């Protein structure tokens, strides 16, 4: 990989990025001087702007294998949603070097029973998780979740017997009250490095998001965390890199309860949606670091952290089926575009013309404030502005076109 000027060392000069959404990883890779070849479900304008080649991931996810085979020789990495398909990971990894967690490691960490036992071994907790709802109260104190999911989709309170839940691959997990966080790690053979912590935004009405759906993140200063939280988070990183055998960028969703105890909800064995906030804050070039941690390059030097403040991001969802044309994209860019410190404030820009079903994402917006609270306030205003601007220019999509193969999907 050809390294950026501050990384040094010879190697490959390109990367293949596969997943449901590849924009954030592609932008990071291109900034590191890599030639990007990508396949995802969106084909957003800002992904196309940095990719040398792009292929639609259709049918998803099986179409990713054919997309990968059509790309030039290069290492590959996967983004959100592909952890649900370890067999696919194994097939593609047999043909080209994998920058990330292999299929065996993914199966280990996505097995709730195995993960819970490993966490107990280092004194950490995971909410009680069952394979069956037998004997569970139907009062909403437990959640029913797809065994294969991403972005919080398909999660709902358990309110009693449900024929659909009985026939699908699902688990039941006890609810834990507290603050929802996402923790970012860089994992290598010598252990885990804690990169950052963010507060998760889920189910926000102002984002038009469904209940429990991921719709954004607020970057939190790791330096502000006290030892009673830093110590278990570091132990968790060493567990993931050691006995569980994960590599590269890995995210962990957890809840911090009123007693300041972390409860691990799930491990996402790949780059996650919140991680780009770390790079925006002026820290590590993430995809270059990911490749190095996987033995496919030399570690890059971190960029100086010059920014004072906190980045935040939010995903705006469609509250009705929309037909997005060039006029809508232009209006979005005029109203909520621009940049701060060289980083765009509007991303995941739909390529027109495009049909977006209700409940699917339209775009991602960013804000930079003096604190997480200020960033959140700015972010909410920007999301509401984007929704208001789209109102008169994004036309209602026909029922037929909203469900077509060209419709937009979301596993951020």
Legacy VTK file of the C-alpha trace (Angstrom):
# vtk DataFile Version 3.0
C-alpha trace
ASCII
DATASET POLYDATA
POINTS 412 float
0.000 0.000 0.000
1.346 3.444 -0.868
1.356 5.301 2.406
0.504 8.975 2.869
3.466 11.334 3.200
3.550 11.025 6.999
3.324 7.232 7.074
6.388 6.036 5.193
7.111 2.571 3.906
6.460 0.738 0.653
3.453 -1.416 -0.146
0.175 -1.638 -2.036
-1.393 1.482 -3.476
-5.087 0.568 -3.548
-7.914 -0.780 -1.380
-11.246 -2.500 -2.113
-14.101 -1.413 0.200
-17.238 -3.545 0.407
-20.372 -3.168 2.508
-23.799 -1.634 2.734
-22.309 1.877 2.960
-18.689 2.611 2.062
-18.516 6.409 1.864
-16.767 7.157 5.191
-14.118 4.458 4.726
-13.563 5.488 1.116
-13.041 9.148 2.039
-10.529 8.178 4.733
-8.679 5.818 2.381
-8.509 8.399 -0.399
-7.181 11.011 2.046
-4.414 8.517 2.915
-3.378 8.408 -0.735
-5.005 5.110 -1.655
-6.761 4.270 -4.907
-10.278 3.262 -3.880
-12.452 0.574 -5.491
-15.838 0.273 -3.810
-19.162 -1.540 -3.886
-22.139 -0.666 -1.712
-25.903 -0.141 -1.755
-25.862 3.643 -2.104
-23.423 4.932 -4.698
-23.546 8.358 -3.072
-22.099 11.341 -4.906
-19.317 11.821 -2.357
-18.323 8.149 -2.611
-18.229 8.355 -6.406
-16.065 11.491 -6.130
-13.220 9.597 -4.396
-13.573 6.104 -5.900
-11.649 5.041 -8.992
-14.336 2.419 -9.630
-17.744 1.697 -8.136
-20.112 -1.257 -8.424
-23.591 -1.617 -7.017
-23.866 -4.337 -4.368
-26.834 -6.075 -5.958
-28.105 -8.485 -4.979
-27.075 -7.723 -1.417
-24.980 -9.194 0.106
-24.200 -11.993 -2.371
-23.436 -9.466 -5.124
-20.412 -8.231 -3.180
-18.457 -11.372 -4.077
-18.881 -10.682 -7.801
-18.093 -6.999 -7.243
-14.880 -7.925 -5.441
-13.865 -10.342 -8.195
-14.171 -7.523 -10.742
-11.800 -5.247 -8.780
-8.029 -5.159 -9.385
-5.678 -7.031 -7.035
-5.642 -5.273 -3.654
-6.431 -5.847 0.013
-10.077 -5.437 0.956
-12.047 -4.339 3.994
-15.714 -4.559 4.857
-18.040 -2.044 6.485
-21.399 -2.290 8.228
-23.660 -5.271 7.814
-21.110 -7.735 6.428
-20.351 -9.085 9.908
-23.721 -10.806 9.588
-22.349 -12.911 6.718
-19.126 -14.657 7.821
-19.382 -17.193 4.990
-19.194 -14.314 2.506
-16.174 -12.906 4.347
-14.441 -16.280 4.022
-15.191 -16.514 0.281
-13.790 -13.072 -0.542
-10.835 -13.459 1.846
-9.798 -16.620 -0.006
-9.198 -14.498 -3.095
-7.497 -11.362 -1.718
-5.842 -10.150 1.550
-8.380 -9.206 4.212
-7.845 -6.027 6.213
-10.051 -6.791 9.178
-11.542 -9.575 11.259
-11.682 -12.980 9.598
-14.774 -15.172 9.485
-13.778 -17.267 12.509
-13.238 -14.182 14.687
-16.567 -12.726 13.534
-18.411 -15.920 14.468
-16.829 -15.854 17.940
-17.663 -12.285 18.750
-21.194 -12.388 17.304
-22.118 -15.430 19.399
-23.852 -13.872 22.441
-23.177 -16.881 24.687
-19.466 -17.008 23.871
-19.109 -13.220 24.161
-20.870 -13.116 27.528
-18.585 -15.845 28.908
-15.466 -14.014 27.680
-16.640 -10.765 29.254
-17.309 -12.448 32.588
-13.728 -13.706 32.518
-12.410 -10.116 32.733
-15.064 -8.857 35.129
-17.315 -7.134 32.601
-21.051 -7.527 32.145
-23.360 -8.150 29.221
-27.142 -7.880 29.584
-28.867 -11.241 30.036
-29.462 -12.653 26.555
-31.748 -15.566 25.693
-32.337 -17.618 22.583
-35.995 -18.107 23.511
-38.628 -15.851 25.137
-39.945 -18.707 27.253
-40.655 -17.405 30.760
-39.816 -13.789 29.940
-42.193 -10.993 31.003
-43.992 -9.251 28.172
-43.785 -5.824 29.809
-41.090 -4.210 27.679
-38.282 -4.889 30.163
-36.700 -7.141 27.520
-35.909 -6.382 23.866
-36.275 -8.722 20.924
-33.475 -8.292 18.380
-32.588 -9.871 15.040
-29.584 -12.143 15.459
-28.257 -10.619 12.245
-28.730 -6.871 12.312
-26.937 -3.531 12.148
-27.777 0.051 12.969
-30.439 -0.869 15.527
-32.912 -1.957 12.858
-35.510 -4.528 13.811
-35.144 -4.006 17.592
-38.326 -3.561 19.612
-39.618 -4.076 23.149
-40.792 -7.603 23.914
-44.509 -7.391 24.675
-45.429 -11.050 24.552
-45.955 -13.889 22.084
-45.307 -13.036 18.441
-45.545 -15.700 15.688
-43.069 -13.811 13.493
-40.471 -13.639 16.274
-40.830 -17.353 16.878
-39.885 -18.220 13.290
-37.009 -15.773 12.771
-33.400 -15.794 13.980
-33.731 -13.589 17.037
-32.445 -13.121 20.551
-34.041 -11.576 23.608
-31.940 -9.184 25.686
-32.731 -7.532 28.989
-32.948 -3.739 28.812
-30.381 -1.692 30.725
-31.092 1.925 31.622
-28.262 4.388 31.105
-26.199 6.275 28.547
-25.612 4.620 25.170
-22.005 4.838 24.030
-19.934 3.566 21.147
-16.265 2.829 21.837
-13.697 2.732 19.023
-10.662 0.457 19.168
-7.643 -0.220 16.980
-6.649 -3.851 17.567
-3.371 -5.534 16.662
-1.359 -8.526 17.803
0.170 -6.552 20.654
-3.160 -5.501 22.175
-6.008 -3.018 21.873
-5.768 0.759 21.621
-8.714 2.866 22.763
-9.208 5.481 20.043
-12.311 7.302 21.164
-15.744 7.304 22.723
-18.968 8.738 21.362
-22.508 9.098 22.586
-25.006 7.349 20.360
-28.126 8.996 19.021
-30.923 6.503 18.418
-34.566 6.838 17.462
-34.568 10.672 17.422
-37.802 12.060 16.050
-36.072 15.115 14.631
-34.030 12.718 12.465
-37.245 10.927 11.411
-35.624 7.747 12.725
-37.450 4.616 13.807
-37.297 3.585 17.442
-33.861 2.126 18.358
-32.424 2.975 14.907
-28.951 4.510 14.926
-29.189 8.103 13.707
-25.968 9.785 14.806
-23.110 10.276 17.234
-21.555 12.919 19.490
-17.783 12.727 19.922
-16.694 12.702 23.578
-13.208 13.618 24.806
-11.450 10.447 25.927
-9.252 12.585 28.177
-12.328 13.498 30.216
-13.038 9.873 31.179
-12.134 8.884 34.702
-10.116 5.822 35.669
-13.182 3.856 36.795
-14.342 3.841 33.158
-10.995 3.856 31.358
-9.729 0.734 33.128
-12.576 -1.611 32.057
-12.569 -0.172 28.540
-8.857 -0.888 28.175
-9.315 -4.415 29.522
-12.050 -4.905 26.961
-9.719 -3.842 24.151
-7.099 -6.358 25.253
-9.744 -9.100 25.357
-10.898 -8.307 21.831
-7.355 -8.255 20.451
-6.176 -11.265 22.458
-8.456 -14.251 23.167
-11.161 -13.139 20.707
-8.650 -12.473 17.932
-10.108 -9.314 16.362
-7.967 -7.041 14.187
-8.122 -3.494 12.918
-10.864 -0.975 13.650
-13.578 -2.434 15.889
-16.519 -0.757 17.603
-18.341 -1.747 20.778
-21.846 -0.599 21.720
-22.416 -0.363 25.453
-24.589 1.253 28.105
-23.199 3.035 31.159
-25.657 2.568 34.029
-26.342 4.896 36.974
-23.562 3.206 38.934
-21.058 3.979 36.127
-20.776 0.315 35.187
-20.408 -0.553 31.501
-22.754 -3.175 30.032
-21.544 -4.498 26.668
-24.447 -4.662 24.200
-22.616 -5.931 21.122
-19.289 -5.903 19.295
-19.107 -4.636 15.704
-15.981 -6.254 14.207
-15.334 -3.575 11.547
-15.117 0.214 11.125
-18.279 1.812 12.526
-20.326 4.897 11.683
-19.132 6.910 14.683
-15.412 6.554 13.897
-15.203 9.275 11.285
-15.726 11.816 14.068
-12.346 10.768 15.502
-10.646 11.471 12.186
-12.460 14.788 11.828
-11.149 15.831 15.240
-7.667 15.792 13.730
-6.468 12.476 15.058
-5.382 9.226 13.444
-5.843 8.607 9.673
-8.172 5.707 10.372
-8.135 3.496 7.291
-4.334 3.750 7.013
-4.126 2.755 10.692
-6.607 -0.085 10.119
-4.502 -1.538 7.321
-1.329 -1.261 9.389
-2.953 -3.026 12.359
-3.827 -5.862 9.981
-0.234 -6.181 8.812
-0.792 -4.466 5.458
1.228 -1.292 5.942
3.221 0.781 8.385
1.466 2.766 11.123
0.776 6.363 10.046
1.621 9.222 12.340
-1.365 10.914 13.942
-2.162 14.365 12.670
-1.870 17.149 15.272
-5.150 17.676 17.113
-5.628 21.382 16.514
-9.378 21.632 16.926
-10.994 22.763 20.121
-14.518 21.456 20.268
-16.628 18.432 19.490
-17.856 16.969 16.206
-21.318 15.467 15.852
-23.194 13.724 13.047
-26.806 12.822 12.332
-28.584 10.773 9.690
-31.772 12.262 8.257
-34.352 9.618 7.289
-37.240 9.949 4.851
-40.600 10.292 6.568
-42.360 9.417 3.287
-41.287 7.897 -0.046
-39.222 10.481 -1.936
-37.993 10.954 -5.490
-34.706 12.849 -5.220
-33.714 14.783 -8.318
-30.937 17.231 -9.141
-32.989 20.151 -7.806
-33.304 18.515 -4.388
-29.569 17.794 -4.221
-28.741 21.380 -5.185
-31.131 22.713 -2.552
-29.579 20.482 0.117
-26.077 21.634 -0.747
-27.110 25.282 -0.705
-28.873 25.024 2.657
-26.644 22.692 4.694
-23.461 22.273 2.667
-20.141 23.975 3.177
-17.288 22.804 5.360
-15.443 23.360 8.650
-11.672 22.992 8.815
-11.742 21.276 5.439
-14.385 18.701 6.380
-17.763 18.746 4.585
-20.869 19.370 6.662
-23.061 17.329 4.312
-22.287 13.723 3.346
-23.888 10.597 1.894
-25.391 12.796 -0.795
-27.859 10.797 -2.903
-27.034 10.476 -6.590
-30.014 11.764 -8.585
-32.421 10.596 -9.771
-33.111 8.260 -6.880
-36.094 6.726 -5.133
-35.876 6.714 -1.331
-38.496 4.649 0.533
-39.977 5.924 3.784
-37.783 5.018 6.724
-34.571 4.967 4.686
-31.720 7.501 4.988
-31.537 10.613 2.851
-28.193 12.105 3.891
-25.784 12.670 6.791
-25.143 16.048 8.406
-22.321 17.246 10.668
-21.780 20.007 13.203
-18.782 21.297 15.154
-19.420 23.039 18.467
-17.507 24.002 21.567
-18.980 21.069 23.495
-21.073 17.968 22.770
-24.171 19.857 23.931
-23.488 22.783 21.610
-22.743 20.410 18.730
-26.027 18.612 19.331
-27.941 21.894 19.263
-26.304 22.899 15.992
-26.880 19.450 14.552
-30.567 19.473 15.350
-30.981 22.850 13.652
-29.148 21.598 10.561
-31.254 18.441 10.349
-34.480 20.414 10.661
-33.262 22.838 7.969
-32.471 19.944 5.626
-35.897 18.388 6.221
-37.613 21.714 5.601
-35.673 22.338 2.384
-36.452 18.878 1.035
-40.168 19.351 1.634
-40.986 21.366 -1.511
-38.257 19.985 -3.813
-38.237 16.226 -3.126
-41.300 14.835 -4.842
-43.409 12.027 -3.357
-42.303 8.781 -4.996
-44.797 6.418 -6.536
-45.541 3.297 -4.537
-44.045 1.169 -7.303
-40.793 3.126 -7.679
-40.243 3.427 -3.909
-39.902 -0.326 -3.696
-37.781 -0.799 -6.794
-34.300 -2.283 -6.963
-32.832 1.228 -7.255
-34.306 2.271 -3.903
-31.998 3.330 -1.118
-31.186 1.010 1.780
-29.472 1.612 5.092
-27.034 -0.291 7.237
-24.839 2.547 8.363
LINES 1 413
412 0 1 2 3 4 5 6 7 8 9 10 11 12 13 14 15 16 17 18 19 20 21 22 23 24 25 26 27 28 29 30 31 32 33 34 35 36 37 38 39 40 41 42 43 44 45 46 47 48 49 50 51 52 53 54 55 56 57 58 59 60 61 62 63 64 65 66 67 68 69 70 71 72 73 74 75 76 77 78 79 80 81 82 83 84 85 86 87 88 89 90 91 92 93 94 95 96 97 98 99 100 101 102 103 104 105 106 107 108 109 110 111 112 113 114 115 116 117 118 119 120 121 122 123 124 125 126 127 128 129 130 131 132 133 134 135 136 137 138 139 140 141 142 143 144 145 146 147 148 149 150 151 152 153 154 155 156 157 158 159 160 161 162 163 164 165 166 167 168 169 170 171 172 173 174 175 176 177 178 179 180 181 182 183 184 185 186 187 188 189 190 191 192 193 194 195 196 197 198 199 200 201 202 203 204 205 206 207 208 209 210 211 212 213 214 215 216 217 218 219 220 221 222 223 224 225 226 227 228 229 230 231 232 233 234 235 236 237 238 239 240 241 242 243 244 245 246 247 248 249 250 251 252 253 254 255 256 257 258 259 260 261 262 263 264 265 266 267 268 269 270 271 272 273 274 275 276 277 278 279 280 281 282 283 284 285 286 287 288 289 290 291 292 293 294 295 296 297 298 299 300 301 302 303 304 305 306 307 308 309 310 311 312 313 314 315 316 317 318 319 320 321 322 323 324 325 326 327 328 329 330 331 332 333 334 335 336 337 338 339 340 341 342 343 344 345 346 347 348 349 350 351 352 353 354 355 356 357 358 359 360 361 362 363 364 365 366 367 368 369 370 371 372 373 374 375 376 377 378 379 380 381 382 383 384 385 386 387 388 389 390 391 392 393 394 395 396 397 398 399 400 401 402 403 404 405 406 407 408 409 410 411
